[in-house]
Amino acid sequence: MRIVVTNCNTTQEMTEEIVRGARAAAGPGTTVTGLTPAWGPESAEGWLDSYLSAAAVLDTLRTCDEPYDAVVMAGFGEHGREGARELLDVPVVDITEAAAHLACLLGRRYGVVTTLERSCGQIEDSLETAGVGRNCAGVVGTGLGVLELHDTDRTVRAFVDAARRVRDAGAEVLVLGCAGMTGLQQVVAEKVGVPVVDGVGAAVKLAEALVGLGLETSRAGTYAKPPAKQRVWGRGGGGSA
């Protein structure tokens, strides 16, 4: 089984970190390949970055020559998953909804801890669109930017502080609200005392399950193939999808 994991930004180091987390979660016989968009924001933090990122990720998937069986979109709360499902003939799993679905199996209410406060509303909207918003006790920020997550000690301290706040607000399970946080789930769970779900690992396991069960995206209605027409893609490149 071949899974492609798409970073939502152009930072190659983050792609490599995400791929390490994805490979740690993958089962025997699953290969994981990371894709980094050639254009777009260096980190996705806010609405403008998110829409730009979505177009870049779709363009990257559209032009990927490597065969794969499923796609994991590793941008927490970012746009593009619905477009990718229209575009591609393989299952597309977004880490946002994957993490939330798994969290709902572990407790009645979950909370999300993310990077900057400006991303919280966007994540809330993404959860609502995916149909898992009603079980969310809250989305809280750590005050750290995406590119600041390389400082593990600082990130853990900030995450634990924010996690305790959302736990006290009623969350029984916590979700890592950024792909760059992958790998922190165990240490945070030990400090906060509730299960912590990493979206990258959750999405990889769900992608494996969908492929293993022979399930594909429904073409009846919402995710029907887009109509054939001329579409001009990023950097002025032409083409149709």
C-alpha positions as CSV (number, residue, x, y, z in Angstrom):
1,M,0.0,0.0,0.0
2,R,1.3,3.4,-1.0
3,I,0.3,6.6,0.9
4,V,1.2,10.1,-0.1
5,V,1.3,12.7,2.7
6,T,1.0,16.3,1.5
7,N,2.5,19.1,3.6
8,C,0.3,22.3,3.4
9,N,3.4,24.6,3.3
10,T,6.7,24.8,1.4
11,T,8.9,24.1,4.4
12,Q,10.8,20.9,3.5
13,E,12.0,20.3,7.0
14,M,8.4,20.1,8.2
15,T,7.5,17.7,5.4
16,E,10.3,15.4,6.6
17,E,9.1,15.6,10.2
18,I,5.5,14.8,9.2
19,V,6.7,11.8,7.1
20,R,8.6,10.4,10.1
21,G,5.4,10.5,12.2
22,A,3.4,9.0,9.3
23,R,5.9,6.1,8.9
24,A,5.8,5.5,12.6
25,A,2.1,5.0,12.5
26,A,2.0,3.0,9.2
27,G,1.6,-0.8,9.3
28,P,3.9,-3.3,7.7
29,G,3.7,-3.2,3.9
30,T,2.7,0.5,3.8
31,T,5.1,2.9,2.2
32,V,4.8,6.6,2.9
33,T,6.0,9.4,0.6
34,G,5.9,13.1,1.4
35,L,5.0,15.9,-1.0
36,T,6.0,19.5,-0.5
37,P,4.3,22.2,-2.7
38,A,6.7,24.1,-4.9
39,W,4.8,27.3,-4.2
40,G,2.6,28.7,-1.5
41,P,3.2,29.9,2.1
42,E,6.2,28.7,4.2
43,S,3.7,28.1,7.0
44,A,-0.1,28.2,7.0
45,E,-1.4,30.5,9.7
46,G,-4.7,32.2,8.8
47,W,-7.3,32.4,6.0
48,L,-5.0,33.8,3.3
49,D,-2.3,31.2,3.8
50,S,-4.9,28.5,3.9
51,Y,-6.6,29.3,0.6
52,L,-3.2,29.8,-1.1
53,S,-2.0,26.5,0.4
54,A,-5.1,24.6,-0.8
55,A,-4.5,25.7,-4.4
56,A,-0.8,24.7,-4.2
57,V,-1.5,21.3,-2.6
58,L,-4.1,20.5,-5.3
59,D,-1.7,21.5,-8.0
60,T,1.0,19.3,-6.4
61,L,-1.3,16.3,-6.3
62,R,-2.5,17.0,-9.9
63,T,1.0,16.9,-11.2
64,C,2.4,14.0,-9.1
65,D,3.6,11.2,-11.3
66,E,4.2,8.7,-8.6
67,P,1.4,6.1,-8.2
68,Y,-0.4,6.0,-4.8
69,D,-3.3,4.3,-3.1
70,A,-4.4,7.1,-0.7
71,V,-3.7,10.7,0.2
72,V,-3.2,12.1,3.7
73,M,-3.6,15.9,3.8
74,A,-1.4,17.1,6.6
75,G,-2.7,20.6,7.2
76,F,-4.8,21.0,10.4
77,G,-7.9,23.1,9.7
78,E,-6.7,24.0,6.2
79,H,-8.8,24.1,3.1
80,G,-8.7,21.8,0.1
81,R,-9.9,18.4,1.2
82,E,-13.2,18.6,-0.7
83,G,-11.4,19.7,-3.9
84,A,-8.9,16.8,-3.5
85,R,-11.8,14.3,-3.3
86,E,-13.3,15.7,-6.5
87,L,-9.9,15.6,-8.2
88,L,-8.5,12.2,-7.2
89,D,-9.6,8.6,-7.7
90,V,-8.2,7.4,-4.4
91,P,-9.3,8.0,-0.8
92,V,-8.3,11.4,0.7
93,V,-8.0,11.7,4.5
94,D,-7.6,15.1,6.1
95,I,-5.8,15.0,9.5
96,T,-8.3,17.4,11.0
97,E,-11.4,15.2,10.6
98,A,-9.4,12.0,11.1
99,A,-8.2,13.1,14.5
100,A,-11.6,14.3,15.5
101,H,-13.3,11.1,14.5
102,L,-10.8,9.0,16.5
103,A,-11.1,11.3,19.5
104,C,-14.9,10.8,19.5
105,L,-14.3,7.1,19.9
106,L,-12.3,7.7,23.1
107,G,-14.5,10.3,24.9
108,R,-17.7,12.2,24.6
109,R,-16.0,15.6,24.1
110,Y,-12.6,16.5,22.7
111,G,-10.5,19.6,22.6
112,V,-8.0,20.9,20.0
113,V,-4.7,22.5,20.9
114,T,-3.1,24.4,18.0
115,T,-0.5,27.1,17.3
116,L,-1.7,30.7,17.0
117,E,-5.1,31.9,18.3
118,R,-5.8,33.3,14.8
119,S,-6.2,29.7,13.6
120,C,-8.8,28.7,16.1
121,G,-11.9,30.0,14.2
122,Q,-10.7,28.4,11.0
123,I,-10.3,25.0,12.7
124,E,-13.7,25.3,14.3
125,D,-15.3,25.9,10.9
126,S,-13.4,22.9,9.4
127,L,-14.7,20.7,12.2
128,E,-18.2,21.9,11.6
129,T,-18.0,21.2,7.9
130,A,-16.7,17.7,8.6
131,G,-19.7,17.1,10.9
132,V,-17.6,16.6,14.1
133,G,-17.9,20.1,15.6
134,R,-20.7,19.4,18.1
135,N,-18.4,17.2,20.2
136,C,-15.6,19.8,20.4
137,A,-15.2,21.4,23.8
138,G,-12.9,24.1,22.5
139,V,-10.0,25.0,20.3
140,V,-7.2,26.8,22.0
141,G,-3.9,28.2,20.8
142,T,-0.4,27.9,22.4
143,G,0.8,31.2,21.1
144,L,3.5,29.5,19.1
145,G,3.9,29.9,15.3
146,V,4.2,26.9,13.1
147,L,7.9,27.6,12.4
148,E,8.6,27.8,16.2
149,L,7.6,24.2,16.9
150,H,11.2,22.9,16.4
151,D,11.9,23.9,20.0
152,T,10.5,20.8,21.6
153,D,10.8,21.8,25.3
154,R,9.1,25.1,24.7
155,T,6.4,23.5,22.5
156,V,5.6,20.9,25.2
157,R,5.3,23.5,27.9
158,A,3.0,25.7,25.8
159,F,1.0,22.7,24.7
160,V,0.5,21.4,28.2
161,D,-0.6,24.8,29.5
162,A,-3.2,25.1,26.7
163,A,-4.2,21.5,27.1
164,R,-5.0,21.9,30.7
165,R,-7.2,24.9,29.9
166,V,-9.3,23.0,27.3
167,R,-9.4,19.9,29.5
168,D,-10.8,22.0,32.3
169,A,-13.4,23.3,29.9
170,G,-14.7,19.7,29.5
171,A,-12.5,18.0,27.0
172,E,-12.0,14.3,27.7
173,V,-9.6,13.7,24.8
174,L,-7.1,16.1,23.3
175,V,-6.1,16.5,19.6
176,L,-2.8,17.9,18.3
177,G,-3.9,20.8,16.2
178,C,-0.9,21.0,13.9
179,A,0.9,18.4,11.8
180,G,4.2,19.9,13.1
181,M,3.2,18.7,16.6
182,T,3.3,15.0,15.6
183,G,5.4,12.9,18.0
184,L,4.3,14.9,21.1
185,Q,1.2,12.9,21.9
186,Q,2.8,10.5,24.5
187,V,4.6,13.1,26.6
188,V,1.6,15.4,26.6
189,A,-0.8,12.6,27.5
190,E,1.4,11.7,30.5
191,K,1.4,15.3,31.7
192,V,-2.3,16.1,31.2
193,G,-3.8,12.7,32.1
194,V,-6.1,12.2,29.1
195,P,-5.7,10.5,25.7
196,V,-4.0,12.6,23.0
197,V,-4.6,12.0,19.3
198,D,-2.1,12.9,16.6
199,G,-3.9,13.7,13.4
200,V,-1.1,12.5,11.1
201,G,-1.1,9.0,12.7
202,A,-4.9,8.9,12.8
203,A,-5.1,9.8,9.1
204,V,-2.6,7.2,8.1
205,K,-4.4,4.4,9.9
206,L,-7.8,5.5,8.5
207,A,-6.3,5.7,5.0
208,E,-4.9,2.1,5.4
209,A,-8.4,1.0,6.6
210,L,-10.2,2.5,3.6
211,V,-7.7,1.0,1.1
212,G,-7.8,-2.3,2.9
213,L,-11.6,-2.4,2.8
214,G,-11.7,-1.5,-0.9
215,L,-13.6,1.7,-0.3
216,E,-13.4,4.8,-2.5
217,T,-14.8,8.3,-2.5
218,S,-18.5,8.3,-3.6
219,R,-19.2,10.0,-6.9
220,A,-22.9,10.3,-6.2
221,G,-23.4,14.0,-5.8
222,T,-21.1,16.1,-3.6
223,Y,-17.8,14.6,-4.8
224,A,-18.7,14.0,-8.4
225,K,-15.9,14.5,-10.9
226,P,-15.6,18.2,-11.8
227,P,-16.9,19.1,-15.2
228,A,-14.3,19.2,-18.0
229,K,-13.2,22.7,-18.8
230,Q,-10.0,24.8,-19.2
231,R,-8.3,25.5,-15.8
232,V,-5.2,27.7,-15.4
233,W,-3.2,26.4,-12.5
234,G,-0.5,28.0,-10.3
235,R,2.5,29.8,-11.8
236,G,0.6,30.3,-15.0
237,G,0.6,26.6,-15.9
238,G,-2.2,25.5,-18.1
239,G,-4.1,22.3,-18.1
240,S,-7.3,20.6,-17.3
241,A,-8.5,18.2,-14.6
